[in-house]
Amino acid sequence: MQIGTLTTFFMWCTIIDVSLLVVSTFVFIVAPGFIYRVQSMFFPIPRETFTVIYYSFLGLFKILIIVFNVVPYVALCIIR
């Protein structure tokens, strides 16, 4: 596989994943009660626990995006 193809692949992966992170964060800021009500139908947990879990999810997702998308993309851009 060519470096240009890999660079393009990681660029689009980064764009898509960061977009999902921004949308998830925006929805949680705008409608946290709605998200909690929907999720509490499936998983009956206290509101405080849900907030901690959601913030943990957003933080982990951000770290995974950086490690698996941004860093390879930057590395490929450097060697290109």
N, C-alpha and C positions, 0 to 999 in steps of 0.2 A: 504494500500500500504506500502511496506517495505521501510525503510530508504535507503538501498542500491540501490533500483530501482530509487528512487527520486534523489539520488546523481548522479547516472549515467545519468539520464535524464537532470539534470541541467548542468552537465559537457558537454554533447553533444550540448545542447542549447547554452552554452557559446562559445564553439568552432565554431559552425556554425555562430553565430551572429558576433563574432569578425572577422571571415574570411570575412563575407560580408562587415563589416566596413573597413577592410584593402583593399579589392578589390575596394570599392567605393572611398576611399581616393586615392588609386593609380591611378585609372582611371581619377579622377579629376585633379591630379597632372600632369599626362602624356598628357591628351587630353582635356583640359578645353574648347577649342574652339569647338571641335566636340560635346561635351555634350551640350554646349550652343546652337549651331545650331539646333540640334535635338529637344531640348526642346522649342526653340523659334518658331518652327513650330506650336506647340500646345498652348503655352502661350507667347504672344508677350510682353516681359518685357525688360527693359534695362539691359545691361551686368552687371553693378555694382550691381543692385538689385538681379540679378540671383546669383552672387557670394556670396552675403550676405545670401541669402536664402539657398544656398547649404552648406555653412559653418555652418549655424544654424542647418540645418538638420543633419549634421555629429556630431555636438556637442550634440544635443538632442538624437540622436541614441546611442551615447556613454554613456550618462547618463542613458538611459533606459536599456542598456545592463548591466551596473554596478548594477542598482537597482533591476532589475527583473531576472538576470541570475547569476551574480558573487556573490552577497551577499547571496542569498539562497544556492548556491553551497558551499560557505565557511562555512556558518552556519551548513549545513548538514555534512560537513567534520569534523567540530568541535565536533558535538554531536555523531558522528559515532563511 
